[in-house]
Amino acid sequence: MNTPLAENSAIEIKIDGIDHDISGHVVRAFDDGVAVEFELEAAEEEALLREINALHSATSRADEF
């Protein structure tokens, strides 16, 4: 991280390969990073997990070649 974040800071996270940003807030701040709590409804969380699994599967297959 280039800029330290304070606890309770609202953040938006962008993951390459995922079509939307993920909202959350900082629950703990450390010298070298943060712990984030994501703000997702159950259906949003399930959809995000499917996207992450698909992205991981595609990446894993590409690494085999």
QUINORKA-V893984 format. One line per field, one symbol per residue. ss: DSSP state (h for helix, s for strand, l for the rest). psi: psi as a letter, one per 30 degrees, with the letter a starting at -180 (. if undefined). burial: I if it has 16 or more other ideal C-beta (glycine too) atoms within 10 Angstrom, else O. A space follows every 50 residues. Layout:
ss=???
psi=???
burial=???
//
This chain:
ss=lllllllllssssllllllllsssssssssllsssssslllhhhhhhhhh hhhhhhhhhhhhhll
psi=kekkklkgkklkkkkkfkfllkkalkfkklegalkkkkikleeeeeeeee eeeeeeeeeeeeff.
burial=OOOOOOOOOOOOOOOOOOOOOIOIOIOOOOOOOIOIOOOOOOOOOOOIOO OOOOOOOOOOOOOOO
//
